[in-house]
């Protein structure tokens, strides 16, 4: 299985994008969800509840609800948390 990277800050997003393999999934949550509106070099998931009202997710960001979050955790191992 491929890793799931849980990213909760913009600083962590920068590091994750550099270190995660192309097959890994990245989920933006908390403050990192604001990064879904910019140009991202690869597809990511973003927790819908955390997307700021003034941010429109870009083409590379797929919005997921909590059920989608659980599904991602079930389909990926290991799970890596970035703060």
PDB file of N, CA, C and O in Angstrom:
ATOM      1  N   UNK A   1       0.833  -1.188   0.000  1.00  0.00           N
ATOM      2  CA  UNK A   1       0.000   0.000   0.000  1.00  0.00           C
ATOM      3  C   UNK A   1       0.875   1.249   0.000  1.00  0.00           C
ATOM      4  O   UNK A   1       2.034   1.219   0.413  1.00  0.00           O
ATOM      5  N   UNK A   2       0.300   2.324  -0.466  1.00  0.00           N
ATOM      6  CA  UNK A   2       0.997   3.607  -0.472  1.00  0.00           C
ATOM      7  C   UNK A   2       0.605   4.407   0.760  1.00  0.00           C
ATOM      8  O   UNK A   2      -0.455   4.188   1.346  1.00  0.00           O
ATOM      9  N   UNK A   3       1.464   5.330   1.143  1.00  0.00           N
ATOM     10  CA  UNK A   3       1.270   6.134   2.353  1.00  0.00           C
ATOM     11  C   UNK A   3       0.187   7.197   2.152  1.00  0.00           C
ATOM     12  O   UNK A   3      -0.086   7.643   1.038  1.00  0.00           O
ATOM     13  N   UNK A   4      -0.409   7.577   3.266  1.00  0.00           N
ATOM     14  CA  UNK A   4      -1.314   8.722   3.317  1.00  0.00           C
ATOM     15  C   UNK A   4      -0.649   9.766   4.186  1.00  0.00           C
ATOM     16  O   UNK A   4      -0.322   9.496   5.341  1.00  0.00           O
ATOM     17  N   UNK A   5      -0.445  10.956   3.646  1.00  0.00           N
ATOM     18  CA  UNK A   5       0.180  12.054   4.371  1.00  0.00           C
ATOM     19  C   UNK A   5      -0.915  13.018   4.817  1.00  0.00           C
ATOM     20  O   UNK A   5      -1.610  13.605   3.989  1.00  0.00           O
ATOM     21  N   UNK A   6      -1.063  13.176   6.134  1.00  0.00           N
ATOM     22  CA  UNK A   6      -2.025  14.119   6.707  1.00  0.00           C
ATOM     23  C   UNK A   6      -1.280  15.414   6.991  1.00  0.00           C
ATOM     24  O   UNK A   6      -0.396  15.448   7.847  1.00  0.00           O
ATOM     25  N   UNK A   7      -1.625  16.467   6.286  1.00  0.00           N
ATOM     26  CA  UNK A   7      -0.874  17.716   6.338  1.00  0.00           C
ATOM     27  C   UNK A   7      -1.736  18.801   6.977  1.00  0.00           C
ATOM     28  O   UNK A   7      -2.850  19.064   6.524  1.00  0.00           O
ATOM     29  N   UNK A   8      -1.207  19.442   8.051  1.00  0.00           N
ATOM     30  CA  UNK A   8      -2.025  20.412   8.773  1.00  0.00           C
ATOM     31  C   UNK A   8      -1.446  21.825   8.828  1.00  0.00           C
ATOM     32  O   UNK A   8      -1.971  22.666   9.558  1.00  0.00           O
ATOM     33  N   UNK A   9      -0.379  22.109   8.076  1.00  0.00           N
ATOM     34  CA  UNK A   9       0.141  23.483   8.015  1.00  0.00           C
ATOM     35  C   UNK A   9       0.749  23.730   6.636  1.00  0.00           C
ATOM     36  O   UNK A   9       1.124  22.793   5.932  1.00  0.00           O
ATOM     37  N   UNK A  10       0.840  24.991   6.269  1.00  0.00           N
ATOM     38  CA  UNK A  10       1.419  25.340   4.965  1.00  0.00           C
ATOM     39  C   UNK A  10       2.898  24.962   4.898  1.00  0.00           C
ATOM     40  O   UNK A  10       3.379  24.533   3.849  1.00  0.00           O
ATOM     41  N   UNK A  11       3.624  25.117   6.011  1.00  0.00           N
ATOM     42  CA  UNK A  11       5.037  24.744   6.038  1.00  0.00           C
ATOM     43  C   UNK A  11       5.190  23.248   5.797  1.00  0.00           C
ATOM     44  O   UNK A  11       6.071  22.816   5.054  1.00  0.00           O
ATOM     45  N   UNK A  12       4.332  22.468   6.426  1.00  0.00           N
ATOM     46  CA  UNK A  12       4.369  21.017   6.252  1.00  0.00           C
ATOM     47  C   UNK A  12       3.992  20.623   4.826  1.00  0.00           C
ATOM     48  O   UNK A  12       4.520  19.644   4.299  1.00  0.00           O
ATOM     49  N   UNK A  13       3.095  21.366   4.202  1.00  0.00           N
ATOM     50  CA  UNK A  13       2.711  21.080   2.819  1.00  0.00           C
ATOM     51  C   UNK A  13       3.919  21.179   1.904  1.00  0.00           C
ATOM     52  O   UNK A  13       4.111  20.320   1.044  1.00  0.00           O
ATOM     53  N   UNK A  14       4.724  22.195   2.070  1.00  0.00           N
ATOM     54  CA  UNK A  14       5.924  22.369   1.255  1.00  0.00           C
ATOM     55  C   UNK A  14       6.847  21.158   1.401  1.00  0.00           C
ATOM     56  O   UNK A  14       7.338  20.626   0.406  1.00  0.00           O
ATOM     57  N   UNK A  15       7.080  20.728   2.634  1.00  0.00           N
ATOM     58  CA  UNK A  15       7.953  19.574   2.880  1.00  0.00           C
ATOM     59  C   UNK A  15       7.354  18.297   2.315  1.00  0.00           C
ATOM     60  O   UNK A  15       8.056  17.489   1.706  1.00  0.00           O
ATOM     61  N   UNK A  16       6.068  18.119   2.516  1.00  0.00           N
ATOM     62  CA  UNK A  16       5.411  16.899   2.049  1.00  0.00           C
ATOM     63  C   UNK A  16       5.489  16.779   0.534  1.00  0.00           C
ATOM     64  O   UNK A  16       5.767  15.701   0.009  1.00  0.00           O
ATOM     65  N   UNK A  17       5.247  17.872  -0.167  1.00  0.00           N
ATOM     66  CA  UNK A  17       5.299  17.840  -1.624  1.00  0.00           C
ATOM     67  C   UNK A  17       6.690  17.468  -2.123  1.00  0.00           C
ATOM     68  O   UNK A  17       6.825  16.869  -3.190  1.00  0.00           O
ATOM     69  N   UNK A  18       7.713  17.812  -1.371  1.00  0.00           N
ATOM     70  CA  UNK A  18       9.086  17.458  -1.750  1.00  0.00           C
ATOM     71  C   UNK A  18       9.415  15.998  -1.461  1.00  0.00           C
ATOM     72  O   UNK A  18      10.178  15.380  -2.204  1.00  0.00           O
ATOM     73  N   UNK A  19       8.846  15.436  -0.383  1.00  0.00           N
ATOM     74  CA  UNK A  19       9.273  14.126   0.093  1.00  0.00           C
ATOM     75  C   UNK A  19       8.331  12.966  -0.215  1.00  0.00           C
ATOM     76  O   UNK A  19       8.771  11.816  -0.237  1.00  0.00           O
ATOM     77  N   UNK A  20       7.076  13.227  -0.447  1.00  0.00           N
ATOM     78  CA  UNK A  20       6.123  12.147  -0.706  1.00  0.00           C
ATOM     79  C   UNK A  20       6.361  11.558  -2.096  1.00  0.00           C
ATOM     80  O   UNK A  20       6.708  12.270  -3.039  1.00  0.00           O
ATOM     81  N   UNK A  21       6.168  10.254  -2.199  1.00  0.00           N
ATOM     82  CA  UNK A  21       6.315   9.627  -3.515  1.00  0.00           C
ATOM     83  C   UNK A  21       5.094   9.961  -4.373  1.00  0.00           C
ATOM     84  O   UNK A  21       4.055  10.377  -3.859  1.00  0.00           O
ATOM     85  N   UNK A  22       5.233   9.778  -5.652  1.00  0.00           N
ATOM     86  CA  UNK A  22       4.150  10.100  -6.584  1.00  0.00           C
ATOM     87  C   UNK A  22       2.921   9.224  -6.357  1.00  0.00           C
ATOM     88  O   UNK A  22       1.811   9.623  -6.710  1.00  0.00           O
ATOM     89  N   UNK A  23       3.098   8.047  -5.781  1.00  0.00           N
ATOM     90  CA  UNK A  23       1.992   7.128  -5.535  1.00  0.00           C
ATOM     91  C   UNK A  23       1.277   7.397  -4.211  1.00  0.00           C
ATOM     92  O   UNK A  23       0.179   6.884  -3.997  1.00  0.00           O
ATOM     93  N   UNK A  24       1.873   8.189  -3.323  1.00  0.00           N
ATOM     94  CA  UNK A  24       1.285   8.496  -2.025  1.00  0.00           C
ATOM     95  C   UNK A  24       0.105   9.455  -2.171  1.00  0.00           C
ATOM     96  O   UNK A  24       0.050  10.249  -3.110  1.00  0.00           O
ATOM     97  N   UNK A  25      -0.830   9.371  -1.236  1.00  0.00           N
ATOM     98  CA  UNK A  25      -1.957  10.310  -1.184  1.00  0.00           C
ATOM     99  C   UNK A  25      -1.638  11.395  -0.156  1.00  0.00           C
ATOM    100  O   UNK A  25      -1.007  11.126   0.866  1.00  0.00           O
ATOM    101  N   UNK A  26      -2.075  12.612  -0.435  1.00  0.00           N
ATOM    102  CA  UNK A  26      -1.867  13.745   0.466  1.00  0.00           C
ATOM    103  C   UNK A  26      -3.233  14.332   0.799  1.00  0.00           C
ATOM    104  O   UNK A  26      -4.016  14.650  -0.095  1.00  0.00           O
ATOM    105  N   UNK A  27      -3.512  14.475   2.102  1.00  0.00           N
ATOM    106  CA  UNK A  27      -4.768  15.076   2.555  1.00  0.00           C
ATOM    107  C   UNK A  27      -4.455  16.373   3.293  1.00  0.00           C
ATOM    108  O   UNK A  27      -3.762  16.360   4.311  1.00  0.00           O
ATOM    109  N   UNK A  28      -4.966  17.495   2.779  1.00  0.00           N
ATOM    110  CA  UNK A  28      -4.789  18.790   3.421  1.00  0.00           C
ATOM    111  C   UNK A  28      -5.917  19.006   4.410  1.00  0.00           C
ATOM    112  O   UNK A  28      -7.089  18.816   4.085  1.00  0.00           O
ATOM    113  N   UNK A  29      -5.554  19.404   5.622  1.00  0.00           N
ATOM    114  CA  UNK A  29      -6.546  19.650   6.658  1.00  0.00           C
ATOM    115  C   UNK A  29      -6.077  20.810   7.516  1.00  0.00           C
ATOM    116  O   UNK A  29      -4.911  21.197   7.451  1.00  0.00           O
ATOM    117  N   UNK A  30      -6.978  21.371   8.324  1.00  0.00           N
ATOM    118  CA  UNK A  30      -6.597  22.495   9.173  1.00  0.00           C
ATOM    119  C   UNK A  30      -6.101  23.667   8.345  1.00  0.00           C
ATOM    120  O   UNK A  30      -6.682  24.000   7.312  1.00  0.00           O
ATOM    121  N   UNK A  31      -5.027  24.289   8.803  1.00  0.00           N
ATOM    122  CA  UNK A  31      -4.479  25.468   8.107  1.00  0.00           C
ATOM    123  C   UNK A  31      -3.958  25.140   6.709  1.00  0.00           C
ATOM    124  O   UNK A  31      -3.917  26.020   5.848  1.00  0.00           O
ATOM    125  N   UNK A  32      -3.567  23.913   6.473  1.00  0.00           N
ATOM    126  CA  UNK A  32      -3.050  23.530   5.153  1.00  0.00           C
ATOM    127  C   UNK A  32      -4.133  23.538   4.083  1.00  0.00           C
ATOM    128  O   UNK A  32      -3.826  23.630   2.894  1.00  0.00           O
ATOM    129  N   UNK A  33      -5.396  23.443   4.487  1.00  0.00           N
ATOM    130  CA  UNK A  33      -6.488  23.442   3.513  1.00  0.00           C
ATOM    131  C   UNK A  33      -6.524  24.727   2.695  1.00  0.00           C
ATOM    132  O   UNK A  33      -7.038  24.733   1.576  1.00  0.00           O
ATOM    133  N   UNK A  34      -5.989  25.805   3.235  1.00  0.00           N
ATOM    134  CA  UNK A  34      -5.934  27.065   2.488  1.00  0.00           C
ATOM    135  C   UNK A  34      -5.045  26.933   1.249  1.00  0.00           C
ATOM    136  O   UNK A  34      -5.202  27.689   0.291  1.00  0.00           O
ATOM    137  N   UNK A  35      -4.126  25.986   1.265  1.00  0.00           N
ATOM    138  CA  UNK A  35      -3.232  25.777   0.130  1.00  0.00           C
ATOM    139  C   UNK A  35      -3.886  25.113  -1.060  1.00  0.00           C
ATOM    140  O   UNK A  35      -3.273  25.013  -2.122  1.00  0.00           O
ATOM    141  N   UNK A  36      -5.121  24.655  -0.908  1.00  0.00           N
ATOM    142  CA  UNK A  36      -5.783  23.964  -2.021  1.00  0.00           C
ATOM    143  C   UNK A  36      -6.195  24.921  -3.124  1.00  0.00           C
ATOM    144  O   UNK A  36      -6.552  24.482  -4.217  1.00  0.00           O
ATOM    145  N   UNK A  37      -6.151  26.217  -2.862  1.00  0.00           N
ATOM    146  CA  UNK A  37      -6.566  27.188  -3.863  1.00  0.00           C
ATOM    147  C   UNK A  37      -5.464  27.588  -4.817  1.00  0.00           C
ATOM    148  O   UNK A  37      -5.726  28.203  -5.850  1.00  0.00           O
ATOM    149  N   UNK A  38      -4.235  27.243  -4.480  1.00  0.00           N
ATOM    150  CA  UNK A  38      -3.115  27.616  -5.331  1.00  0.00           C
ATOM    151  C   UNK A  38      -2.810  26.551  -6.367  1.00  0.00           C
ATOM    152  O   UNK A  38      -3.498  25.535  -6.465  1.00  0.00           O
ATOM    153  N   UNK A  39      -1.764  26.809  -7.136  1.00  0.00           N
ATOM    154  CA  UNK A  39      -1.309  25.826  -8.118  1.00  0.00           C
ATOM    155  C   UNK A  39      -0.520  24.752  -7.387  1.00  0.00           C
ATOM    156  O   UNK A  39       0.509  25.035  -6.774  1.00  0.00           O
ATOM    157  N   UNK A  40      -0.998  23.537  -7.454  1.00  0.00           N
ATOM    158  CA  UNK A  40      -0.326  22.426  -6.798  1.00  0.00           C
ATOM    159  C   UNK A  40       0.341  21.558  -7.862  1.00  0.00           C
ATOM    160  O   UNK A  40      -0.229  21.353  -8.934  1.00  0.00           O
ATOM    161  N   UNK A  41       1.535  21.048  -7.582  1.00  0.00           N
ATOM    162  CA  UNK A  41       2.262  20.273  -8.579  1.00  0.00           C
ATOM    163  C   UNK A  41       1.729  18.859  -8.765  1.00  0.00           C
ATOM    164  O   UNK A  41       2.180  18.143  -9.659  1.00  0.00           O
ATOM    165  N   UNK A  42       0.771  18.444  -7.927  1.00  0.00           N
ATOM    166  CA  UNK A  42       0.230  17.087  -8.018  1.00  0.00           C
ATOM    167  C   UNK A  42      -1.151  17.054  -7.379  1.00  0.00           C
ATOM    168  O   UNK A  42      -1.504  17.958  -6.622  1.00  0.00           O
ATOM    169  N   UNK A  43      -1.929  16.031  -7.675  1.00  0.00           N
ATOM    170  CA  UNK A  43      -3.258  15.924  -7.063  1.00  0.00           C
ATOM    171  C   UNK A  43      -3.175  15.716  -5.550  1.00  0.00           C
ATOM    172  O   UNK A  43      -2.303  15.000  -5.057  1.00  0.00           O
ATOM    173  N   UNK A  44      -4.082  16.342  -4.835  1.00  0.00           N
ATOM    174  CA  UNK A  44      -4.189  16.187  -3.381  1.00  0.00           C
ATOM    175  C   UNK A  44      -5.666  16.089  -3.018  1.00  0.00           C
ATOM    176  O   UNK A  44      -6.538  16.434  -3.815  1.00  0.00           O
ATOM    177  N   UNK A  45      -5.932  15.616  -1.810  1.00  0.00           N
ATOM    178  CA  UNK A  45      -7.269  15.641  -1.244  1.00  0.00           C
ATOM    179  C   UNK A  45      -7.292  16.759  -0.213  1.00  0.00           C
ATOM    180  O   UNK A  45      -6.262  17.090   0.375  1.00  0.00           O
ATOM    181  N   UNK A  46      -8.464  17.339   0.004  1.00  0.00           N
ATOM    182  CA  UNK A  46      -8.605  18.393   1.015  1.00  0.00           C
ATOM    183  C   UNK A  46      -9.897  18.131   1.792  1.00  0.00           C
ATOM    184  O   UNK A  46     -10.942  17.848   1.207  1.00  0.00           O
ATOM    185  N   UNK A  47      -9.803  18.230   3.108  1.00  0.00           N
ATOM    186  CA  UNK A  47     -10.971  18.020   3.960  1.00  0.00           C
ATOM    187  C   UNK A  47     -11.931  19.187   3.746  1.00  0.00           C
ATOM    188  O   UNK A  47     -11.594  20.333   4.043  1.00  0.00           O
ATOM    189  N   UNK A  48     -13.123  18.898   3.231  1.00  0.00           N
ATOM    190  CA  UNK A  48     -14.082  19.935   2.830  1.00  0.00           C
ATOM    191  C   UNK A  48     -14.402  20.904   3.954  1.00  0.00           C
ATOM    192  O   UNK A  48     -14.507  22.108   3.722  1.00  0.00           O
ATOM    193  N   UNK A  49     -14.558  20.395   5.169  1.00  0.00           N
ATOM    194  CA  UNK A  49     -14.919  21.248   6.301  1.00  0.00           C
ATOM    195  C   UNK A  49     -13.846  22.293   6.622  1.00  0.00           C
ATOM    196  O   UNK A  49     -14.151  23.327   7.217  1.00  0.00           O
ATOM    197  N   UNK A  50     -12.609  22.036   6.238  1.00  0.00           N
ATOM    198  CA  UNK A  50     -11.508  22.942   6.568  1.00  0.00           C
ATOM    199  C   UNK A  50     -11.182  23.953   5.470  1.00  0.00           C
ATOM    200  O   UNK A  50     -10.316  24.805   5.668  1.00  0.00           O
ATOM    201  N   UNK A  51     -11.846  23.882   4.330  1.00  0.00           N
ATOM    202  CA  UNK A  51     -11.566  24.826   3.242  1.00  0.00           C
ATOM    203  C   UNK A  51     -12.095  26.195   3.643  1.00  0.00           C
ATOM    204  O   UNK A  51     -13.287  26.338   3.917  1.00  0.00           O
ATOM    205  N   UNK A  52     -11.220  27.217   3.681  1.00  0.00           N
ATOM    206  CA  UNK A  52     -11.684  28.561   4.041  1.00  0.00           C
ATOM    207  C   UNK A  52     -12.735  29.068   3.048  1.00  0.00           C
ATOM    208  O   UNK A  52     -12.703  28.720   1.868  1.00  0.00           O
ATOM    209  N   UNK A  53     -13.657  29.885   3.533  1.00  0.00           N
ATOM    210  CA  UNK A  53     -14.755  30.390   2.705  1.00  0.00           C
ATOM    211  C   UNK A  53     -14.261  31.197   1.515  1.00  0.00           C
ATOM    212  O   UNK A  53     -14.925  31.236   0.479  1.00  0.00           O
ATOM    213  N   UNK A  54     -13.107  31.841   1.644  1.00  0.00           N
ATOM    214  CA  UNK A  54     -12.602  32.684   0.564  1.00  0.00           C
ATOM    215  C   UNK A  54     -11.653  31.945  -0.383  1.00  0.00           C
ATOM    216  O   UNK A  54     -10.999  32.578  -1.212  1.00  0.00           O
ATOM    217  N   UNK A  55     -11.569  30.620  -0.274  1.00  0.00           N
ATOM    218  CA  UNK A  55     -10.678  29.825  -1.119  1.00  0.00           C
ATOM    219  C   UNK A  55     -11.500  28.891  -1.999  1.00  0.00           C
ATOM    220  O   UNK A  55     -12.366  28.166  -1.510  1.00  0.00           O
ATOM    221  N   UNK A  56     -11.225  28.915  -3.293  1.00  0.00           N
ATOM    222  CA  UNK A  56     -11.833  27.985  -4.232  1.00  0.00           C
ATOM    223  C   UNK A  56     -10.783  26.931  -4.567  1.00  0.00           C
ATOM    224  O   UNK A  56      -9.715  27.267  -5.077  1.00  0.00           O
ATOM    225  N   UNK A  57     -11.073  25.654  -4.288  1.00  0.00           N
ATOM    226  CA  UNK A  57     -10.089  24.607  -4.571  1.00  0.00           C
ATOM    227  C   UNK A  57      -9.687  24.596  -6.038  1.00  0.00           C
ATOM    228  O   UNK A  57     -10.520  24.754  -6.931  1.00  0.00           O
ATOM    229  N   UNK A  58      -8.406  24.407  -6.264  1.00  0.00           N
ATOM    230  CA  UNK A  58      -7.888  24.327  -7.619  1.00  0.00           C
ATOM    231  C   UNK A  58      -8.194  22.987  -8.265  1.00  0.00           C
ATOM    232  O   UNK A  58      -8.768  22.096  -7.638  1.00  0.00           O
ATOM    233  N   UNK A  59      -7.805  22.856  -9.520  1.00  0.00           N
ATOM    234  CA  UNK A  59      -8.094  21.652 -10.293  1.00  0.00           C
ATOM    235  C   UNK A  59      -7.434  20.409  -9.708  1.00  0.00           C
ATOM    236  O   UNK A  59      -7.938  19.302  -9.900  1.00  0.00           O
ATOM    237  N   UNK A  60      -6.334  20.562  -9.007  1.00  0.00           N
ATOM    238  CA  UNK A  60      -5.603  19.424  -8.454  1.00  0.00           C
ATOM    239  C   UNK A  60      -6.108  19.002  -7.075  1.00  0.00           C
ATOM    240  O   UNK A  60      -5.600  18.033  -6.511  1.00  0.00           O
ATOM    241  N   UNK A  61      -7.091  19.703  -6.522  1.00  0.00           N
ATOM    242  CA  UNK A  61      -7.584  19.416  -5.171  1.00  0.00           C
ATOM    243  C   UNK A  61      -8.960  18.759  -5.223  1.00  0.00           C
ATOM    244  O   UNK A  61      -9.912  19.335  -5.750  1.00  0.00           O
ATOM    245  N   UNK A  62      -9.056  17.557  -4.674  1.00  0.00           N
ATOM    246  CA  UNK A  62     -10.329  16.847  -4.596  1.00  0.00           C
ATOM    247  C   UNK A  62     -10.858  16.962  -3.171  1.00  0.00           C
ATOM    248  O   UNK A  62     -10.199  16.535  -2.223  1.00  0.00           O
ATOM    249  N   UNK A  63     -12.024  17.526  -3.027  1.00  0.00           N
ATOM    250  CA  UNK A  63     -12.634  17.727  -1.718  1.00  0.00           C
ATOM    251  C   UNK A  63     -13.217  16.407  -1.205  1.00  0.00           C
ATOM    252  O   UNK A  63     -13.887  15.689  -1.947  1.00  0.00           O
ATOM    253  N   UNK A  64     -12.953  16.088   0.084  1.00  0.00           N
ATOM    254  CA  UNK A  64     -13.530  14.891   0.710  1.00  0.00           C
ATOM    255  C   UNK A  64     -14.186  15.280   2.025  1.00  0.00           C
ATOM    256  O   UNK A  64     -13.738  16.203   2.704  1.00  0.00           O
ATOM    257  N   UNK A  65     -15.252  14.567   2.378  1.00  0.00           N
ATOM    258  CA  UNK A  65     -15.895  14.759   3.670  1.00  0.00           C
ATOM    259  C   UNK A  65     -15.251  13.793   4.670  1.00  0.00           C
ATOM    260  O   UNK A  65     -14.259  13.140   4.349  1.00  0.00           O
ATOM    261  N   UNK A  66     -15.814  13.702   5.883  1.00  0.00           N
ATOM    262  CA  UNK A  66     -15.224  12.822   6.880  1.00  0.00           C
ATOM    263  C   UNK A  66     -15.290  11.349   6.474  1.00  0.00           C
ATOM    264  O   UNK A  66     -14.385  10.582   6.802  1.00  0.00           O
ATOM    265  N   UNK A  67     -16.336  10.946   5.772  1.00  0.00           N
ATOM    266  CA  UNK A  67     -16.418   9.566   5.288  1.00  0.00           C
ATOM    267  C   UNK A  67     -15.301   9.293   4.276  1.00  0.00           C
ATOM    268  O   UNK A  67     -14.719   8.209   4.260  1.00  0.00           O
ATOM    269  N   UNK A  68     -15.008  10.287   3.433  1.00  0.00           N
ATOM    270  CA  UNK A  68     -13.894  10.164   2.486  1.00  0.00           C
ATOM    271  C   UNK A  68     -12.555  10.091   3.191  1.00  0.00           C
ATOM    272  O   UNK A  68     -11.655   9.374   2.752  1.00  0.00           O
ATOM    273  N   UNK A  69     -12.418  10.832   4.283  1.00  0.00           N
ATOM    274  CA  UNK A  69     -11.216  10.803   5.112  1.00  0.00           C
ATOM    275  C   UNK A  69     -11.005   9.392   5.652  1.00  0.00           C
ATOM    276  O   UNK A  69      -9.905   8.847   5.575  1.00  0.00           O
ATOM    277  N   UNK A  70     -12.067   8.809   6.197  1.00  0.00           N
ATOM    278  CA  UNK A  70     -11.981   7.441   6.732  1.00  0.00           C
ATOM    279  C   UNK A  70     -11.616   6.464   5.623  1.00  0.00           C
ATOM    280  O   UNK A  70     -10.791   5.574   5.830  1.00  0.00           O
ATOM    281  N   UNK A  71     -12.217   6.618   4.454  1.00  0.00           N
ATOM    282  CA  UNK A  71     -11.908   5.749   3.323  1.00  0.00           C
ATOM    283  C   UNK A  71     -10.429   5.842   2.949  1.00  0.00           C
ATOM    284  O   UNK A  71      -9.794   4.824   2.675  1.00  0.00           O
ATOM    285  N   UNK A  72      -9.884   7.046   2.937  1.00  0.00           N
ATOM    286  CA  UNK A  72      -8.458   7.209   2.630  1.00  0.00           C
ATOM    287  C   UNK A  72      -7.588   6.480   3.648  1.00  0.00           C
ATOM    288  O   UNK A  72      -6.605   5.836   3.282  1.00  0.00           O
ATOM    289  N   UNK A  73      -7.953   6.581   4.932  1.00  0.00           N
ATOM    290  CA  UNK A  73      -7.147   5.911   5.964  1.00  0.00           C
ATOM    291  C   UNK A  73      -7.236   4.394   5.836  1.00  0.00           C
ATOM    292  O   UNK A  73      -6.286   3.690   6.179  1.00  0.00           O
ATOM    293  N   UNK A  74      -8.354   3.885   5.349  1.00  0.00           N
ATOM    294  CA  UNK A  74      -8.503   2.440   5.168  1.00  0.00           C
ATOM    295  C   UNK A  74      -7.730   1.925   3.961  1.00  0.00           C
ATOM    296  O   UNK A  74      -7.318   0.764   3.937  1.00  0.00           O
ATOM    297  N   UNK A  75      -7.531   2.773   2.967  1.00  0.00           N
ATOM    298  CA  UNK A  75      -6.864   2.352   1.729  1.00  0.00           C
ATOM    299  C   UNK A  75      -5.362   2.608   1.704  1.00  0.00           C
ATOM    300  O   UNK A  75      -4.689   2.190   0.762  1.00  0.00           O
ATOM    301  N   UNK A  76      -4.820   3.287   2.717  1.00  0.00           N
ATOM    302  CA  UNK A  76      -3.396   3.640   2.702  1.00  0.00           C
ATOM    303  C   UNK A  76      -2.710   3.252   4.004  1.00  0.00           C
ATOM    304  O   UNK A  76      -3.271   3.394   5.091  1.00  0.00           O
ATOM    305  N   UNK A  77      -1.500   2.766   3.871  1.00  0.00           N
ATOM    306  CA  UNK A  77      -0.632   2.468   5.017  1.00  0.00           C
ATOM    307  C   UNK A  77       0.798   2.709   4.573  1.00  0.00           C
ATOM    308  O   UNK A  77       1.135   2.320   3.455  1.00  0.00           O
ATOM    309  N   UNK A  78       1.636   3.303   5.342  1.00  0.00           N
ATOM    310  CA  UNK A  78       1.376   3.898   6.647  1.00  0.00           C
ATOM    311  C   UNK A  78       0.685   5.255   6.511  1.00  0.00           C
ATOM    312  O   UNK A  78       0.535   5.791   5.413  1.00  0.00           O
ATOM    313  N   UNK A  79       0.273   5.789   7.651  1.00  0.00           N
ATOM    314  CA  UNK A  79      -0.295   7.131   7.696  1.00  0.00           C
ATOM    315  C   UNK A  79       0.733   8.018   8.392  1.00  0.00           C
ATOM    316  O   UNK A  79       1.159   7.737   9.512  1.00  0.00           O
ATOM    317  N   UNK A  80       1.125   9.093   7.710  1.00  0.00           N
ATOM    318  CA  UNK A  80       2.159  10.002   8.212  1.00  0.00           C
ATOM    319  C   UNK A  80       1.526  11.354   8.498  1.00  0.00           C
ATOM    320  O   UNK A  80       0.845  11.920   7.643  1.00  0.00           O
ATOM    321  N   UNK A  81       1.749  11.872   9.700  1.00  0.00           N
ATOM    322  CA  UNK A  81       1.188  13.174  10.080  1.00  0.00           C
ATOM    323  C   UNK A  81       2.267  14.241   9.995  1.00  0.00           C
ATOM    324  O   UNK A  81       3.358  14.085  10.544  1.00  0.00           O
ATOM    325  N   UNK A  82       1.951  15.319   9.305  1.00  0.00           N
ATOM    326  CA  UNK A  82       2.851  16.478   9.168  1.00  0.00           C
ATOM    327  C   UNK A  82       2.172  17.667   9.827  1.00  0.00           C
ATOM    328  O   UNK A  82       1.014  17.969   9.541  1.00  0.00           O
ATOM    329  N   UNK A  83       2.906  18.347  10.720  1.00  0.00           N
ATOM    330  CA  UNK A  83       2.325  19.511  11.401  1.00  0.00           C
ATOM    331  C   UNK A  83       3.044  20.770  11.080  1.00  0.00           C
ATOM    332  O   UNK A  83       2.675  21.835  11.575  1.00  0.00           O
TER     333      UNK A  83
END
